[in-house]
């Protein structure tokens, strides 16, 4: 009697995880407007100059999806580690170390560059450049905290199951009430852990969502969409899912309850698209594309602002100009497809030198991608 074959790796999870990082990278490269001021470069967004464009952020702000998929991947990894006798403390430390070391190395290099340029050439605004290059790493800091809290999240999942999601959603809403109704702005920063923790915790239910009948996928999508419309048009929350100059506040810094609605919408959307995308990803060409972007998506994210800074520096050196036209004109919009070429060219050697994997990662089969998750 032959032993059963292990379950196939969920290629759709790999696709969603890599795609969410690449969308962030392309957004930064193509849609960051830099205005050069006396104190240094000042970034802004075309959303502040183009009416109605904010609706695209409902699809392009994919961090809720990233945290959701991350929760699922961490649960599967912990199950595999547990069967090998690895303790939760060792598992958490290994995950933190693997993610934190590259980020700390990158931060250290830029701090050294900032110090050398500032004190050697008297360029006071260099520290602002360092801050802009490193600022996209904020979400890795949150991600590391969630990994450190994984034992608590697992306990909540086992003990209270879906109630944990309800409580986290309720807590996020209470924080917004305290922040907006009573003017205690500092309370909003609690949602950095509550909202992203909810998205991460929701990933523990990934398998259950996959097994639901297709009509429930549409139900999730429409529930999230109606919640988004209701919250945005209540007049309390901005419509954009990213910070926009001129808005009273941002839905992302710190996150608001709107991001919970966005999470529901995006989970429903990716599940509605799942059957078609799984067929596409089974094709040999797309399978190779999926494997390639998964190999380089995290290094690309880590170093994409470094490549962007190098590209802008070369542009200034060669053409003597920095900064974009404000407000952006038609020419600026037409150039967006090619705006990513310079940063991509400058990021590639950085990845090759510092971010490439020394050996291919052995693909472990996902046990239970279509099976049950213990509650």
C-alpha angles and dihedrals in degrees: 000000000000121000117249117265117247118254116269119259110261101249091184091063090051090049094050094047094050095039092053091056094045092051089056091049095049091046091055094046098045105031107035111110114201119203115191112224132172091265092050138267117351116197122214137166133246087227088078091060103038120068117228097006091113090080088075090065089070085072102026100048094083103162092105088057091047093054090045093053089042091058091052093048093048092051092051092046091050091050090053092045091048092055088055092053097254113153122233092244093054091044093052093046092050092052093047093048093049092053101034101049097064091044092049091048091052092047092049093051092051093046089054091048090049093050095047095047094043098049098034100046101019093239101159095182093059091092088059089055090051090051092050092049093050100037096089088063090073092097091055087059090054090045091054091052090052090051089051088051093049094109089056092046092050091049091051090049094050095042104037106014113188092002088076089064092048092051093048091049091049091048091052090052092048090052089054091050091051091046101045103026098042099027097238097144095175090065089068091073090069086073090066086078100025098051097038089041088055091052090049092047090049088061088068086069095051095111092050091051090050091052095050117106113267093253089066090058089058089045091056091047094050093042091054093043094050090046090052093050092047095048096044095046092045086085092237101091131046118246095232121086090209130054114278124191109249097028116122090236141344129256088218109042093078103000119244133207087271088077089061089057089046089053092054091048094050095046089052092046096051091047092050088051094043101094093051094043094048089055090050093048091053090065111100094235094050091043089059091046090051092050092048097051091045090055094053106025097094095044088046091054093046095051104029095098090047089055090045091053091049090049092051091046091052090047090054092046095048102035103020096231135110131177133041132261112271120239093027113245131208092274090057091052093047089053094056096095091056096038090086095057098078096047091044092052091048094045095051097071091045090056090046092052101039112008110043119110115250093213132014114265112245109243109235116202114246108241109214103007085142094020131083127289115218112244 
